[in-house]
Each structure stands twice: as structure tokens, then as C-alpha cells.
């Protein structure tokens, strides 16, 4: 019988940096749209793998001299090239051992998450989207910090996650809580989008453990995630500087904008891709 130790050792040989295992019953209470048991009802376990983002990839950004390293090697390469190979190799290993397995990468949301209609009563609409941070907690890889960013003891916030759902029944790892983030509120103070609330929080329960993070303004977060701010991005056109400032300050909600202007503030990514040359080049 395949053991959790054997699976973890093979995952590390495949290229994962940290490996954890969770039991599928830990998803009990999840919204249907985020419950992977609707994807693979006979799955017994979920194997989570963290792939490190090299600390050096952030140095050029901190120095203001080399910005391409992180989005290319710390984001696109891991999500679209390296991680799919790692997770595929582990799923192949599990299926070779006789356990049906489904590799799940960080990219599925781009391919139709919550776009379809339920095929029968009681089922969620396709595609069901695995909540990566919650799944990371379930696998015992780390915890969700006050910032809502996933943290591990090994790499802090610097990793990307992938998962395999499998019919193999494997010994689960304990859930990690309250050992990494100490609620120091540095994330609130340092967030360039001012998107993390210092007072309002969200709390969920995972397998009897309460997980709390600061309420996140996703509109502000999304805009600055894509564009940066005038203080940290040397590529930002003057028009975009004012646009981002309005989003962070929420001024656009009070300035009596007409519907065309309103649409440009609501559809942040579309507007930035059309009007921000550095971003447009990155999406080509």
C-alpha cells in the first residue's frame, strides 16, 4: 500500500520544495463552488506542493533596476511551465500505483471558473475552482496570514502552490495555525494599494480551526497588483498615475463620472492592458 512518506519523497524528486497532504473531508463546509469533492467525488486525499519563488527575483525590483525577473521567472515560468510538469509527474506516479489522480494548477480560473450552468440539480456550475490558500491550509503546508497571503515556515510568502486530488488514502498532515503570522500589521502599513483593513476581518473555519485575515478591498488590490503605483513603478504613464491614485483614494466613486468613465474604473485590467505599454507588452 502506498504511504504518505513515499508520495512526499516522490513529490520532492519531481521538483516540489515543500509537500503536505490533507484529507478531503477537511473541505466540509466549503461553498459548493470551491469544493473539489464535486470535481472528484471518490478522492480521498489532496497532495499540496509549494514551489519556491527565489528571493533574488525581488532584488531588482527593490533596487529599481530589473523588474522583468519576477513576472517571468517568479510568476509565469512557475505557473505555466515548471509547476505543471511537477504536478503532472506526481499524478502519473500515483496513477501508475493504481490510484486515479487529477493534477490541478494555478491557472484553471482563467479557463472558465464559474462560467457554466449546473448539469443537474444540486451540483455547482462549472468550473469548480479550488481555493488555493484554503487548500494549502488543508494540506498542512502553512497558514493564511492577516494579509490573506499564504505563508510557509520555509519561504514566508514566496512560493506558488499546486495540487493533486487522488483516490489514494494517505495519512494527512496536521493543520498549521498561529505559528507564522503574528498579526504585526506590517502588511496593512506597507500595502501600496491600502487595500487591507486594519479593523475589519473575515473568518472561516477549516476542520475546526478558525482562520482570520484582514478584509481585502479586491478592487484596489487588483489595480495595484497589475499596475503598481507611481512610487514604485518607473514604467507608469502620467495618465495611469492619476488613474491609480483615484482608485486607491476611491475618488472615482465621488467625482460624478459618466458611464464611460465609470466603466474604465470598473474594468481595471482591460483599461490597463489598453493604456499601459509595459502591461500590454507582458500580455502579448
Secondary structure, DSSP 8 states (H G I E B T S, - for coil): ---HHHHHHHHHHHT-SEEEEEEGGGGTT--GGG-GGGT-TT--EEEEEEEE--GGGGHHHHHTS--HHIIIIIIIHIIIIIHHHHHHHHHHHHHHTT--EEEE-TTGGGGTTT-S--SSTTS--S-----HHHHHHHTTS-EE-TTS-EEBTTTBT-EEEEEEEESS---------SSS-----HHHHH-TT--EEEEEEEEEEETTEEEEEEEE-HHHHHHHHHH--TTT-TT--HHHHHHHHHHHHTGGGTTT--HHHHHHHHSHHHHHHHH-HHHHHHH-
